Amino acid sequence: MAMPERDDTDLLFKALADPSRRKLLDLLYAHDGRTLGQLCEHLAMTRQGVTQHLGLLEAAHLVVAVRRGREKLHFLNPVPLQEIYERWIAKFEAPRLKALENLKQNLEKDHG
């Protein structure tokens, strides 16, 4: 999987830095395909404020908007988060998982 360009990565981290944008992502994770009105119900801010946050999330490719008739539905796109996980988190997690596997095998040998 190709990593996003530096500007895309910077935009992704900027998008994730704001608690309101993280709340929007949580809302879409819980129930994908929400309208602006449905998202606004859960945030103490104006529609314009929510629209601006959604715009930044779309620019970071974390949210995809799809028109259905007169409605605009917003969907979570987890791909950029997976790319961040693979690049920065997974490589630090692997040695710990290997150590736990080795510990398990040693304990099983001792008590097996």
C-alpha positions in Angstrom: 0.0 0.0 0.0 1.5 3.4 -1.0 2.0 6.0 1.7 0.5 9.4 1.0 2.7 12.3 0.1 4.1 14.4 2.8 1.5 17.2 2.4 -1.2 14.6 2.6 0.3 13.1 5.7 0.6 16.6 7.3 -3.1 17.3 6.4 -4.1 13.9 7.9 -2.4 14.7 11.2 -3.9 18.2 11.2 -7.3 16.7 10.7 -6.8 14.3 13.5 -5.5 17.0 15.9 -8.9 18.5 16.5 -11.3 16.9 19.0 -14.4 18.0 17.1 -13.1 16.3 13.9 -12.2 13.1 15.9 -15.8 13.2 17.3 -17.1 13.4 13.7 -15.0 10.4 12.8 -16.3 8.5 15.8 -19.9 9.3 14.8 -19.3 8.1 11.3 -17.6 4.9 12.6 -20.7 4.3 14.7 -23.1 4.9 11.9 -21.8 5.6 8.4 -23.7 7.6 5.8 -24.9 10.5 7.9 -26.2 13.8 6.6 -24.8 17.1 7.8 -28.0 17.6 9.9 -27.6 14.2 11.6 -23.9 15.0 12.4 -24.8 18.5 13.7 -27.2 16.9 16.3 -24.2 15.5 18.2 -22.0 18.6 18.2 -22.4 21.9 20.0 -21.5 24.1 17.0 -23.1 25.7 14.0 -23.8 23.9 10.7 -21.1 26.1 9.2 -18.6 25.0 11.8 -19.4 21.3 11.2 -19.2 21.9 7.4 -15.7 23.4 7.8 -14.6 20.4 9.9 -16.0 18.0 7.3 -14.3 19.9 4.5 -10.9 19.4 6.2 -11.7 15.7 6.9 -12.6 15.3 3.2 -9.4 17.1 2.1 -7.4 14.6 4.3 -9.4 11.7 2.6 -10.8 10.6 6.0 -14.4 11.3 4.9 -16.0 10.8 1.5 -19.2 12.6 0.7 -21.7 11.1 -1.7 -24.8 12.8 -3.1 -28.0 10.8 -2.9 -30.8 12.9 -4.4 -30.9 16.1 -2.5 -28.9 14.6 0.4 -25.2 14.6 0.9 -24.1 11.5 2.9 -20.8 11.4 4.7 -18.8 8.1 5.0 -15.7 7.2 6.9 -12.7 6.3 4.8 -10.3 4.3 7.1 -7.6 3.8 4.4 -5.4 6.8 5.5 -5.5 5.6 9.1 -4.4 2.1 8.1 -1.5 3.7 6.2 -0.5 5.6 9.3 -0.8 2.4 11.3 1.4 0.4 8.9 4.0 3.1 8.7 4.4 4.3 12.3 2.6 2.0 14.7 2.9 -1.6 13.4 6.7 -1.6 13.2 6.9 -0.7 16.9 4.3 -3.2 17.8 5.9 -6.2 16.1 8.9 -6.6 18.5 6.5 -6.5 21.5 4.2 -9.1 20.0 7.2 -11.4 19.3 8.4 -11.0 22.9 5.0 -12.0 24.2 4.9 -15.0 21.8 8.4 -16.1 23.1 7.3 -15.6 26.7 4.2 -17.8 26.1 6.2 -20.5 24.5 8.7 -20.5 27.4 6.0 -20.7 29.9 4.3 -23.5 28.1 7.6 -25.4 28.0 8.2 -24.9 31.7 4.7 -26.0 32.7 3.9 -28.4 29.8 
